[in-house]
Amino acid sequence: MNLRQLINPLYERYLQMQCTHIPCHVAIIQDGNRRFAKEMGIDTGKGHRAGAEKTEEMLDWAHELGIRHITIYSFSTENFNRKKEEVENLFALFKEKFIRTISDERVHRYRIRVQIVGDRSLLPQDLLAAVEAAEEATKDYEGFTLNVALAYGGRNEIVLAAREIVGAVRNKTINPNTIDVHMVEEHLHGGKGLPPVDLIIRTGNESRTSNFLPWLANGHECAVYFCAPYWPLFRKIDLLRAIRTYDQRIAAKVHA
């Protein structure tokens, strides 16, 4: 056992002691799978698979820490511009993971509700069927919620909500004079009622939020934590450091 293996558990415990406030909703921009693959000398598909495995590990940490909602940015509307082979491989990986969700013992033990946010009309039919099967199998679970952002764009999400509201106004089921912030929120993200984002984490040494959940994050002035590791190399220590940033923000508000 090397020195780092001895120190890391102690450092994790130290960080956890500093985190007296745990965020309810954490949104993660999982950046760096492709750069990780390039540096490791493996193909891009293996980099994405390593990222998917890290997501499963991270969910265990989140559940242990008491986080109730995780939203992961898995595939943006801009990602459709990538090479066709890479997009197809990603969709095949997503389909595999959603199908596996149905029989995953941890999902049922932790009572994890799995659902997607994004433009479903842009997804291939076989992937959409796997998504809907996972959503149906976990729809009554309330222990923990995993939101997977697929074919997601922050501005596009607001446009979709606006279209729904305009359509309801035309059908005279909504009085335009009653449109307010709460009504817009009810139509965002397919009406799933996602809570405000408390903390955004971005990996891969990128310092931007890429229009991720703008209404729930920027609109509620959530904490943001940028870190250097590529997503497949993300550690529990990195998650705890991010939560410490959130905790410090809450403490500063309390003492302001």
QUITADA-V660096 format. One record per residue. N is the residue number from 1. RES is the residue in one letter. NEAR is the number of other C-alpha atoms within 12 Angstrom. Layout:
BEGIN
n-><N N>
res-><RES RES>
near-><NEAR NEAR>
END
This chain:
BEGIN
n-><1 2 3 4 5 6 7 8 9 10 11 12 13 14 15 16 17 18 19 20 21 22 23 24 25 26 27 28 29 30 31 32 33 34 35 36 37 38 39 40 41 42 43 44 45 46 47 48 49 50 51 52 53 54 55 56 57 58 59 60 61 62 63 64 65 66 67 68 69 70 71 72 73 74 75 76 77 78 79 80 81 82 83 84 85 86 87 88 89 90 91 92 93 94 95 96 97 98 99 100 101 102 103 104 105 106 107 108 109 110 111 112 113 114 115 116 117 118 119 120 121 122 123 124 125 126 127 128 129 130 131 132 133 134 135 136 137 138 139 140 141 142 143 144 145 146 147 148 149 150 151 152 153 154 155 156 157 158 159 160 161 162 163 164 165 166 167 168 169 170 171 172 173 174 175 176 177 178 179 180 181 182 183 184 185 186 187 188 189 190 191 192 193 194 195 196 197 198 199 200 201 202 203 204 205 206 207 208 209 210 211 212 213 214 215 216 217 218 219 220 221 222 223 224 225 226 227 228 229 230 231 232 233 234 235 236 237 238 239 240 241 242 243 244 245 246 247 248 249 250 251 252 253 254 255 256>
res-><M N L R Q L I N P L Y E R Y L Q M Q C T H I P C H V A I I Q D G N R R F A K E M G I D T G K G H R A G A E K T E E M L D W A H E L G I R H I T I Y S F S T E N F N R K K E E V E N L F A L F K E K F I R T I S D E R V H R Y R I R V Q I V G D R S L L P Q D L L A A V E A A E E A T K D Y E G F T L N V A L A Y G G R N E I V L A A R E I V G A V R N K T I N P N T I D V H M V E E H L H G G K G L P P V D L I I R T G N E S R T S N F L P W L A N G H E C A V Y F C A P Y W P L F R K I D L L R A I R T Y D Q R I A A K V H A>
near-><7 7 9 11 11 11 14 18 16 15 19 26 17 17 24 28 18 21 27 21 26 33 37 28 35 46 46 45 41 45 39 30 35 28 29 31 24 17 15 18 13 17 20 26 27 24 32 35 30 29 37 32 23 25 34 27 22 32 34 26 25 37 29 19 28 25 31 34 36 43 46 42 39 38 38 35 29 20 21 21 14 17 13 12 15 23 27 22 22 35 32 25 28 36 28 24 27 36 25 22 31 28 17 21 12 21 31 24 19 24 24 35 35 42 39 39 43 39 29 30 15 22 31 21 15 21 29 29 19 29 38 25 25 35 29 21 25 31 25 17 22 18 25 34 38 44 38 38 35 38 34 40 33 31 23 26 34 30 22 28 29 26 18 25 29 21 17 19 17 13 12 13 14 18 16 18 10 15 20 15 16 14 22 28 29 24 29 36 39 27 23 22 21 32 30 29 34 38 46 44 47 34 36 28 22 21 17 19 29 26 25 42 44 27 31 34 29 22 18 18 19 33 34 36 34 30 31 23 26 33 43 33 31 38 27 30 27 32 43 37 30 38 42 30 32 33 30 25 26 23 17 13 11 10 8 8>
END
